[in-house]
Amino acid sequence: MNSSKGSVTIIGAGIIGLCSAYYLHKAGFKVTLLEQGDLINNCSSGNAGMIVPSHFVPLAAPGMISKGIKWMFDSKSPFYVKPSLNPALISWGLKFWKYATEKHLAASAAPLRDLHLLSKQLYEDLAKEPKLEFGLEKKGILMLYKTKAVGDEEIHLALTAQKLGLDVEPLTAAQTQDLEPDTNLAVLGSVHYKCDAHLSPSDLVQQLISYLKAEGVAIETNCKVTSFETVNGKIEGIVTPNKTYLADLVVMTGGSWLPEIAKKAEMNIPVMPGKGYSFMADTNGHQIHHPSLLLEARVAVTPMNGQIRFGGTMEIAPMNDKINMNRVEGIVNSIPNYYLDYQVPVPQIDKIWYGFRPCSPDGLPYIGFSKKLNNLIVAGGHGMMGVSLAPATGKLVAQLAQGEQLATDISMYSAERFN
Ligand SMILES: Cc1cc2nc3c(=O)[nH]c(=O)nc-3n(C[C@H](O)[C@H](O)[C@H](O)COP(=O)(O)OP(=O)(O)OC[C@H]3O[C@@H](n4cnc5c(N)ncnc54)[C@H](O)[C@@H]3O)c2cc1C
């Protein structure tokens, strides 16, 4: 192994940490990954696995505040902010409100598009690695709608997407049905984002872990970073209960735990967990061929390893391990409204996966060197797009580490933008 470039310790082995490890290792760094858990209890395996240039609109978008308030009174709603006097939530909410504007959307659209497209290209390269097989498919994603109001909104968005150069086509109900010959749809129409793709996130994570281990990357599990030793604006030691790790460079990921880790480095990086659920269901002979978003219900549908993964809901609240069956039922009940052949039973509680999307208040990720600690790179806050943006983030981290020209502009993603 060539490690002439120095050593890097990455905190967190979710998809952002794993992709950062991949590109840093490829660039010749000696990489160690520190993971507080067992590589399973994070947000990166049970998600919908969609690669989404279509998501050039950040979560903090016009209309989200009014929708959020309306949905707060519906226990089965897809988006929910738990009313609370938690200071972190109040501060996050005020920032979200400030950024939910047309101006922010306009400023974010092209940078987000570029980051997603870079990732998609990198996923195509990753899929060519003989040891990485994660079910990448480039069929696009269908945005299915049932009502005229939502259809009008989506077609308007499709026109913006086309202006941004994305391959997008509005379809009639009949054209949509032609794409799904094995199941009966009940929709008014759809928008086909041909630019999107999907993969199996659990295969991706498992294969990356195996690949990195085989390449000699150290992955330490049950190894929680509890503090840092800093000297003259530099991290000298990364402290865990059993050992203090030394490294030339530190990459701080950590998903929804990022604020907690950042605090140990005396940094304020706002992230709120956006809890979502998913479960697998059988096709019973009614194969769904395209990943789809059920727009009114905000449910994601992904064909995966012969089954279908259904996922959704966004509960913005401090982390907890409770499974809210009302919201899971909200997902289940919406399915036959779009797919007439699918009467999916409510899954048993042990078959329900949940994860915490690491949501920044402005809906943009944090990628870049810290201004305070000069050997620290932050990579987090990817919200509902972490899988889609992971290879681009990892590549940018490796480019930052080498002082190389960056593949895309990251000026909007500063980790200290809310200080
Ligand atoms: C229902 C659902 C569907 C989704 N669908 C999609 C999709 O289709 N496409 C998409 O792009 N995204 C999707 N997402 C979002 C995506 O899953 C996340 O953005 C992504 O997984 C975040 O990755 P991460 O590495 O930042 O965080 P995580 O996966 O949470 O990993 C962070 C890791 O850091 C570790 N850690 C934390 N603190 C410490 C510490 N002190 N020391 C050591 N380790 C630590 C944690 O244990 C964890 O393993 C979905 C999410 C949900 C919930």
Ligand as a Chemical Component Dictionary entry (heavy atoms), coordinates in Angstrom:
data_LIG
# 
_chem_comp.id                   LIG 
_chem_comp.type                 NON-POLYMER 
_chem_comp.pdbx_formal_charge   0 
_chem_comp.three_letter_code    LIG 
# 
loop_
_chem_comp_atom.comp_id 
_chem_comp_atom.atom_id 
_chem_comp_atom.alt_atom_id 
_chem_comp_atom.type_symbol 
_chem_comp_atom.charge 
_chem_comp_atom.model_Cartn_x 
_chem_comp_atom.model_Cartn_y 
_chem_comp_atom.model_Cartn_z 
_chem_comp_atom.pdbx_ordinal 
LIG C1  C1  C 0 -36.155 6.566  4.645  1  
LIG C2  C2  C 0 -34.923 7.195  4.059  2  
LIG C3  C3  C 0 -34.734 7.153  2.682  3  
LIG C4  C4  C 0 -33.612 7.752  2.110  4  
LIG N1  N1  N 0 -33.436 7.647  0.767  5  
LIG C5  C5  C 0 -32.346 8.220  0.183  6  
LIG C6  C6  C 0 -32.142 8.124  -1.216 7  
LIG O1  O1  O 0 -32.922 7.498  -1.933 8  
LIG N2  N2  N 0 -31.057 8.736  -1.752 9  
LIG C7  C7  C 0 -30.171 9.447  -0.985 10 
LIG O2  O2  O 0 -29.233 10.015 -1.531 11 
LIG N3  N3  N 0 -30.325 9.522  0.363  12 
LIG C8  C8  C 0 -31.381 8.934  0.964  13 
LIG N4  N4  N 0 -31.566 9.032  2.306  14 
LIG C9  C9  C 0 -30.596 9.828  3.100  15 
LIG C10 C10 C 0 -29.296 9.068  3.306  16 
LIG O3  O3  O 0 -29.596 7.788  3.838  17 
LIG C11 C11 C 0 -28.388 9.859  4.268  18 
LIG O4  O4  O 0 -28.209 11.162 3.774  19 
LIG C12 C12 C 0 -26.999 9.212  4.402  20 
LIG O5  O5  O 0 -27.102 7.859  4.745  21 
LIG C13 C13 C 0 -26.156 9.962  5.443  22 
LIG O6  O6  O 0 -24.876 9.331  5.491  23 
LIG P1  P1  P 0 -23.818 9.755  6.579  24 
LIG O7  O7  O 0 -22.603 8.938  6.342  25 
LIG O8  O8  O 0 -23.674 11.231 6.607  26 
LIG O9  O9  O 0 -24.517 9.390  7.979  27 
LIG P2  P2  P 0 -24.753 7.954  8.677  28 
LIG O10 O10 O 0 -25.085 6.902  7.702  29 
LIG O11 O11 O 0 -25.708 8.166  9.800  30 
LIG O12 O12 O 0 -23.315 7.602  9.272  31 
LIG C14 C14 C 0 -22.740 8.395  10.282 32 
LIG C15 C15 C 0 -21.864 7.452  11.089 33 
LIG O13 O13 O 0 -21.080 8.189  12.037 34 
LIG C16 C16 C 0 -20.986 7.413  13.212 35 
LIG N5  N5  N 0 -20.637 8.260  14.352 36 
LIG C17 C17 C 0 -21.392 9.248  14.894 37 
LIG N6  N6  N 0 -20.747 9.799  15.959 38 
LIG C18 C18 C 0 -19.563 9.154  16.074 39 
LIG C19 C19 C 0 -18.473 9.275  16.983 40 
LIG N7  N7  N 0 -18.471 10.183 17.987 41 
LIG N8  N8  N 0 -17.400 8.439  16.825 42 
LIG C20 C20 C 0 -17.389 7.510  15.822 43 
LIG N9  N9  N 0 -18.413 7.358  14.945 44 
LIG C21 C21 C 0 -19.473 8.169  15.054 45 
LIG C22 C22 C 0 -22.394 6.827  13.354 46 
LIG O14 O14 O 0 -22.433 5.703  14.205 47 
LIG C23 C23 C 0 -22.704 6.472  11.903 48 
LIG O15 O15 O 0 -22.328 5.146  11.571 49 
LIG C24 C24 C 0 -32.663 8.420  2.928  50 
LIG C25 C25 C 0 -32.826 8.419  4.312  51 
LIG C26 C26 C 0 -33.956 7.822  4.883  52 
LIG C27 C27 C 0 -34.109 7.846  6.374  53 
# 
loop_
_chem_comp_bond.comp_id 
_chem_comp_bond.atom_id_1 
_chem_comp_bond.atom_id_2 
_chem_comp_bond.value_order 
_chem_comp_bond.pdbx_ordinal 
LIG C1  C2  SING 1  
LIG C2  C3  SING 2  
LIG C2  C26 DOUB 3  
LIG C3  C4  DOUB 4  
LIG C4  N1  SING 5  
LIG C4  C24 SING 6  
LIG N1  C5  DOUB 7  
LIG C5  C6  SING 8  
LIG C5  C8  SING 9  
LIG C6  O1  DOUB 10 
LIG C6  N2  SING 11 
LIG N2  C7  SING 12 
LIG C7  O2  DOUB 13 
LIG C7  N3  SING 14 
LIG N3  C8  DOUB 15 
LIG C8  N4  SING 16 
LIG N4  C9  SING 17 
LIG N4  C24 SING 18 
LIG C9  C10 SING 19 
LIG C10 O3  SING 20 
LIG C10 C11 SING 21 
LIG C11 O4  SING 22 
LIG C11 C12 SING 23 
LIG C12 O5  SING 24 
LIG C12 C13 SING 25 
LIG C13 O6  SING 26 
LIG O6  P1  SING 27 
LIG P1  O7  DOUB 28 
LIG P1  O8  SING 29 
LIG P1  O9  SING 30 
LIG O9  P2  SING 31 
LIG P2  O10 DOUB 32 
LIG P2  O11 SING 33 
LIG P2  O12 SING 34 
LIG O12 C14 SING 35 
LIG C14 C15 SING 36 
LIG C15 O13 SING 37 
LIG C15 C23 SING 38 
LIG O13 C16 SING 39 
LIG C16 N5  SING 40 
LIG C16 C22 SING 41 
LIG N5  C17 SING 42 
LIG N5  C21 SING 43 
LIG C17 N6  DOUB 44 
LIG N6  C18 SING 45 
LIG C18 C19 SING 46 
LIG C18 C21 DOUB 47 
LIG C19 N7  SING 48 
LIG C19 N8  DOUB 49 
LIG N8  C20 SING 50 
LIG C20 N9  DOUB 51 
LIG N9  C21 SING 52 
LIG C22 O14 SING 53 
LIG C22 C23 SING 54 
LIG C23 O15 SING 55 
LIG C24 C25 DOUB 56 
LIG C25 C26 SING 57 
LIG C26 C27 SING 58 
# 
